Amino acid sequence: MVKTTLASLMFGALAASAAENDFYQLTTVPFPVELKLEISGMAALPDDRMALAIRKGEIWIAEKLSTGKPTFRQFASGLHEPLGLAYREGDLYTVQRSELTRLRDTDGDGRADEYLTHAKGWGVTGNYHEYAYGPAIDGQGNLWLALNCTIGNGPFLDNRWRGWSVRVEANGNWSPMSGGFRSPSGIGTNLSGDVFVTDQQGNWFPTCPLIHVKSGVFHGHADALQFCRLPRATFAVEGDLPKGLTVVEAAARIPAYRLPAVWFPYRKMGMSTTDILADSTRGRFGPFAGQLFVGEFTMSFVSRVFLEKVGDEYQGACFVFATGSTARRCGSSGAPTGRCSSAKAIGDGTRLVAVATVCNGFAGPAKRRSKFSAWNRCTTVFGWFSAHGLTAKPLPTRAATDCRATRIRTIKPMAARRRTHANSPLRLRSFSAPPTAKTRFG
């Protein structure tokens, strides 16, 4: 079986500095070239295994990841665009467009023989944009989903709860919890089990936000308000939404509207945020314990978010963590638990596993070839970063890894970073615009 590797595709031209390699080691993972890994979900499994959902409707299991010679076998097929994956009590859960599905291997042969509908009932019109993302598992064991708003029309009329978050209990009963999403392509939890979602810049979102999801909250996108009249709605907004306001002014005038925990400044901190990863390694991956890693789709990097909770609200700041990828997409997701339709990253305790699709061809104008990737002739790459030697010595004042996969910048020694970034209290809502700023609502 023909194999390819991350190194041969992305990292051959540029090497990491010796100083950076003292602390972060890049390991590449070979995979069958015939396997089109348009990865849409990942879940870490016991015994050096990982479950991989791919956009065309399959689940694969990668085994023996640490040996350098992993094997891949198909676990499930025939799914409708699964955009997420979670592992709980021996079973895998993935969300399709119209349902949350539980996959079980009851006879131990390594393939799912039960495809169980765990929850369903939200609307699907057939519009292409009606993605469903998740699940994420909260601190009480509930499964959370995030539903794309419709953005257009489909052949059917039922689009109930599009643009809302959904909480699914262990028995499969589900409830809409909050509304106002545009395209919430990242969903995950922090170490306290609270649920967060990233959304996409566009109408009603001046730039990408990181949103704390909880019951009774309006997140800002008007398309979700049509369902406030339904019996299970958790909030209501009276009258038309105001226009010409900053987001801070809107939050003062609309009781249900809550500001995001963080705004990602457009272009400076990305253009299309994706999955969310909580660092649960307790320092084994560096001085970022409890912080969040967030993937970036358009500009192909990973950012880091520090949060604090003041009363019942989260606020925080974001930092670029790893840049330089030539991949069109880059995402991240829960660690050690485990979306983005052709890329993913996940932690499994000590490693940050990254998967991305890299395009080798371009179909657009020549003047844009250096900036944008094409969707044809794409190649998937698979590898991970692992931290090692973190207590041996501090990082130098400036160390940078500049390779075609990622660039990790450290501006201060590790001890200083721990003081200034990891534990600094923040009393201002970083990147939430003050009333005089230009961040607009609507």
C-alpha positions in Angstrom: 0.0 0.0 0.0 1.4 3.3 -1.1 2.1 5.7 1.8 2.9 9.4 2.2 4.1 11.4 5.1 3.6 14.8 6.6 7.3 15.5 6.4 7.6 14.9 2.7 4.7 17.1 1.9 5.2 20.1 4.1 8.4 20.2 6.1 11.2 19.2 3.7 12.2 22.7 2.8 12.6 24.3 6.2 13.9 22.9 9.4 13.1 23.9 13.0 15.8 25.6 15.1 17.7 23.4 17.5 16.4 25.5 20.4 12.8 25.0 19.5 13.3 21.3 19.0 14.5 21.1 22.6 10.9 21.7 23.6 8.5 20.9 20.8 9.1 17.8 18.7 7.2 17.3 15.4 6.3 13.7 14.6 4.9 12.7 11.3 2.4 10.0 10.7 2.2 8.0 7.5 -1.2 7.0 6.1 -2.4 5.3 2.9 -2.5 7.7 0.0 -5.7 6.0 -1.2 -7.4 7.1 2.0 -8.8 10.6 1.4 -8.6 12.1 4.8 -11.0 15.0 4.6 -11.2 14.8 8.3 -14.2 16.3 10.0 -13.9 14.8 13.5 -11.4 13.1 15.8 -11.6 11.3 19.1 -8.7 9.9 21.1 -9.2 6.2 22.0 -7.3 4.0 24.5 -4.3 2.0 23.5 -2.6 4.4 21.0 -5.6 4.7 18.8 -7.6 7.5 17.3 -11.0 7.6 15.6 -11.3 9.8 12.5 -14.5 11.0 10.9 -14.2 12.1 7.2 -16.6 14.4 5.4 -17.8 11.9 2.8 -19.5 9.9 5.6 -17.0 7.4 7.0 -15.3 6.7 10.4 -11.8 5.2 10.4 -9.7 3.9 13.3 -6.0 4.7 13.3 -4.0 2.2 15.4 -0.4 2.0 16.6 0.1 5.7 16.1 3.3 5.9 18.1 5.1 3.1 16.3 5.7 5.1 13.1 3.8 2.4 11.2 0.1 3.0 12.0 -2.7 0.9 10.5 -6.1 2.2 9.4 -9.4 0.4 9.2 -12.9 1.5 8.4 -15.2 1.5 11.4 -18.4 3.0 9.9 -19.8 4.2 6.5 -22.9 5.7 4.9 -23.2 8.7 7.2 -24.4 12.1 6.0 -21.5 14.5 6.4 -20.5 13.8 10.0 -18.9 17.0 11.4 -17.7 15.9 14.8 -16.8 12.9 16.9 -16.8 12.0 20.6 -15.9 8.9 22.5 -17.8 7.9 25.6 -18.1 4.6 27.5 -16.8 2.5 24.6 -19.0 4.0 21.9 -18.5 6.8 19.3 -21.0 9.6 18.8 -21.2 11.8 15.7 -23.7 14.3 14.4 -25.1 14.0 11.0 -27.2 16.7 9.3 -30.4 15.3 10.8 -29.5 13.4 13.9 -26.9 12.6 16.6 -25.8 9.0 16.0 -24.3 6.5 18.4 -22.0 3.9 16.8 -21.5 0.6 18.6 -19.3 -2.5 17.9 -21.2 -5.2 19.7 -19.4 -8.2 18.5 -15.8 -6.9 18.8 -14.8 -7.3 15.2 -13.6 -3.7 14.9 -16.6 -2.4 12.8 -19.8 -0.7 13.9 -22.8 -3.0 13.6 -25.3 -0.7 15.3 -26.1 2.8 14.1 -28.4 4.1 16.7 -30.3 7.4 16.5 -29.5 9.0 19.8 -31.3 12.3 19.1 -33.2 13.9 16.2 -35.9 16.4 15.5 -34.4 19.7 14.5 -35.3 21.0 11.0 -33.5 20.2 7.8 -34.7 21.9 4.6 -32.0 20.5 2.2 -30.1 23.8 2.0 -26.4 23.1 1.6 -25.5 25.4 4.5 -27.4 23.5 7.2 -24.3 21.9 8.8 -24.5 20.4 12.3 -21.4 20.3 14.5 -20.5 18.2 17.6 -20.9 16.7 19.9 -19.0 18.2 22.8 -19.4 16.6 26.3 -20.1 19.0 29.1 -19.2 18.6 32.8 -22.5 16.8 33.5 -22.1 14.3 30.7 -24.6 16.0 28.3 -23.9 16.1 24.6 -24.0 19.5 22.9 -24.5 20.3 19.3 -24.3 23.6 17.3 -26.6 24.0 14.3 -25.8 26.2 11.3 -28.4 28.8 10.3 -29.9 28.0 6.9 -28.7 31.0 4.9 -31.0 30.7 2.0 -33.8 28.3 1.0 -34.1 24.6 0.6 -36.7 22.3 -1.0 -38.4 21.7 2.4 -39.8 24.2 4.8 -38.9 22.9 8.2 -35.8 24.7 9.5 -36.6 24.7 13.2 -33.9 25.6 15.6 -31.3 26.4 12.9 -28.8 28.7 14.4 -29.3 27.3 17.9 -27.3 25.2 20.4 -28.8 21.9 21.4 -28.2 19.9 24.6 -28.8 16.2 24.5 -29.2 14.2 27.8 -28.0 10.7 28.3 -31.5 9.3 27.5 -31.6 11.1 24.1 -34.0 13.9 25.2 -32.8 17.2 23.7 -33.6 20.8 24.3 -32.7 24.0 22.4 -30.5 26.1 24.8 -29.4 29.3 23.1 -29.7 30.9 19.7 -28.0 33.4 17.3 -25.3 31.4 15.5 -24.3 31.9 11.9 -21.9 29.0 11.2 -20.7 27.6 14.6 -18.0 25.3 13.2 -16.1 24.9 16.5 -17.5 23.5 19.7 -15.7 22.3 22.8 -15.5 22.7 26.6 -13.0 24.1 29.0 -11.7 22.2 32.0 -14.7 23.2 34.1 -17.0 21.5 31.6 -18.5 24.8 30.3 -19.4 24.8 26.6 -17.8 27.2 24.1 -18.5 27.7 20.4 -16.6 29.6 17.7 -18.5 31.3 14.9 -17.7 32.8 11.5 -17.3 36.4 10.5 -20.2 37.5 8.3 -23.6 39.1 8.6 -24.3 40.0 12.2 -20.7 39.0 13.2 -18.1 41.8 12.5 -15.3 39.3 13.3 -15.1 35.7 14.6 -16.1 35.3 18.2 -15.5 32.7 21.0 -18.9 32.3 22.7 -19.7 30.8 26.1 -22.9 28.8 25.4 -25.6 28.6 28.1 -29.3 28.5 28.3 -31.4 31.6 27.6 -28.7 33.6 25.7 -29.0 35.3 22.3 -25.6 35.3 20.5 -26.4 38.0 17.8 -27.5 36.4 14.5 -31.0 37.5 13.7 -32.1 34.4 11.7 -32.4 32.4 14.9 -35.1 34.8 16.4 -37.9 33.3 14.3 -37.9 30.3 16.7 -38.3 32.3 19.8 -42.0 31.9 19.4 -41.8 28.1 19.7 -42.8 26.5 23.0 -39.3 25.3 23.9 -37.5 28.6 23.2 -35.3 29.8 26.2 -35.4 33.5 25.4 -37.2 36.1 23.5 -36.3 39.4 21.8 -39.1 41.9 21.4 -39.4 44.0 18.3 -36.8 44.5 15.6 -33.1 44.4 16.4 -31.6 47.9 16.7 -29.2 49.1 14.0 -26.2 51.4 14.0 -24.9 50.4 17.4 -21.7 49.0 18.7 -21.9 45.5 20.2 -21.5 47.0 23.7 -24.4 49.3 23.1 -26.4 46.5 21.7 -25.7 44.3 24.8 -27.0 47.2 27.0 -30.3 47.4 25.0 -31.1 43.8 24.3 -31.5 41.9 27.6 -30.9 38.4 26.1 -27.8 39.4 24.1 -24.5 38.5 25.6 -21.1 39.6 24.3 -18.6 36.8 23.3 -15.9 35.9 25.7 -13.3 37.0 23.1 -13.4 38.7 19.6 -10.7 37.5 17.3 -9.4 40.7 15.6 -10.0 40.2 11.9 -7.0 39.1 9.9 -4.6 39.8 12.8 -6.1 36.8 14.6 -7.7 35.0 11.7 -10.7 35.1 9.5 -12.6 31.9 10.1 -12.2 30.2 13.5 -12.8 26.5 14.0 -12.5 23.9 16.8 -11.6 24.4 20.4 -9.1 22.5 22.4 -8.7 22.7 26.2 -5.1 22.1 27.5 -5.7 19.3 30.1 -2.0 18.3 30.3 -1.3 20.1 33.6 1.9 21.6 32.2 3.2 18.8 30.0 2.5 20.8 26.9 4.0 24.0 28.3 2.7 26.8 30.6 -0.8 26.8 29.1 -2.7 24.5 31.5 -6.4 25.2 31.3 -6.2 27.5 28.3 -7.9 27.0 25.0 -6.4 26.4 21.5 -8.5 27.5 18.6 -8.0 26.5 15.0 -8.1 29.0 12.1 -9.5 27.9 8.7 -8.7 30.6 6.2 -5.2 31.6 7.4 -4.3 28.1 8.6 -2.9 28.6 12.1 -3.7 27.9 15.7 -4.4 30.6 18.3 -4.4 30.4 22.1 -7.0 31.9 24.4 -6.6 32.8 28.1 -10.0 33.1 29.9 -11.1 34.2 33.3 -14.6 34.1 34.8 -16.0 37.2 36.4 -19.3 36.5 38.0 -21.2 34.4 35.5 -19.4 35.8 32.4 -16.1 34.8 30.7 -13.7 37.3 29.3 -10.2 36.9 27.9 -7.5 37.5 25.4 -6.2 35.7 22.4 -2.6 35.1 21.1 -1.2 33.6 18.0 0.3 30.2 18.9 1.4 28.3 15.8 1.4 29.8 12.2 3.0 29.1 8.8 0.9 26.2 7.6 0.3 26.0 3.8 -2.9 24.1 4.5 -6.2 25.7 3.5 -7.8 24.6 6.8 -6.6 24.1 10.3 -8.8 23.2 13.3 -8.5 22.1 16.9 -10.7 20.2 19.3 -10.9 18.9 22.9 -8.1 17.3 24.8 -8.0 14.6 25.9 -11.5 14.3 24.5 -12.1 15.0 21.2 -14.2 19.5 13.9 -13.8 21.7 10.4 -14.7 19.7 7.3 -11.2 19.0 6.0 -8.9 19.6 9.0 -8.6 18.9 12.7 -6.4 19.0 15.7 -6.8 17.2 19.0 -4.8 16.5 22.2 -4.5 13.1 23.6 -2.8 13.9 26.9 0.7 15.1 25.9 0.4 15.7 22.1 -1.3 18.2 19.9 -2.3 16.1 16.9 -2.9 18.1 13.7 -4.5 17.1 10.5 -4.9 19.4 7.5 -5.7 19.3 3.8 -3.0 20.9 1.6 -3.8 21.8 -2.0 -1.1 21.2 -4.6 -3.0 22.9 -7.5 -4.8 26.1 -8.2 -7.6 26.9 -10.5 -7.9 30.7 -10.0 -6.2 33.7 -11.5 -2.4 33.6 -11.5 -2.1 36.8 -9.5 -3.9 35.1 -6.6 -1.9 31.9 -6.6 0.6 32.9 -3.9 -2.2 33.7 -1.4 -5.0 31.3 -1.9 -5.2 27.5 -2.3 -7.3 25.5 -4.7 -9.9 22.9 -3.9 -8.6 20.5 -6.6 -5.6 18.2 -6.3 -5.5 18.3 -2.5 -3.3 16.2 -0.2 -4.0 15.4 3.4 -1.2 15.6 6.0 -1.2 14.1 9.4 1.2 14.6 12.4 1.5 15.9 15.9 3.5 18.2 18.1 4.6 16.9 21.5 6.3 18.8 24.3 9.4 17.4 25.9 12.2 18.7 28.1 10.0 21.5 29.3 11.5 21.6 32.8 15.1 21.2 31.6 15.8 24.8 30.8 13.9 28.0 29.9 13.2 28.9 26.3 15.6 31.5 24.9 14.4 35.1 24.7 13.4 34.5 21.1 13.0 31.1 19.4 11.1 30.5 16.3 10.3 27.5 14.2 9.7 28.5 10.6 8.6 25.6 8.5 5.8 25.0 6.0 3.8 23.3 8.7 3.8 25.7 11.6 5.7 28.5 13.2 5.8 28.5 17.0 7.0 31.8 18.5 8.1 32.3 22.0 9.0 35.9 22.8 9.9 35.5 26.5 11.5 32.8 28.6 9.0 30.2 29.7 9.0 31.3 33.4 8.2 34.8 32.3 5.5 33.6 29.9 3.9 31.6 32.8 3.7 34.8 34.8 2.6 37.2 32.2 0.3 35.1 30.0 -0.9 32.0 31.9 -1.9 33.6 35.3 -2.4 37.3 34.6 -5.8 38.6 35.8 -7.6 40.5 33.1 -10.1 43.1 34.3 -11.0 44.4 30.9 -12.9 42.5 28.2 -10.2 42.0 25.7 -11.2 42.7 22.1 -14.8 43.5 23.0 -15.2 46.9 21.5 -15.8 49.9 23.8 -18.8 52.1 22.9 -16.6 54.4 20.9 -15.0 51.7 18.8 -16.1 50.7 15.3 -17.1 47.1 16.1 -20.8 47.2 15.0 -23.8 45.2 15.8 -25.7 44.0 12.8 
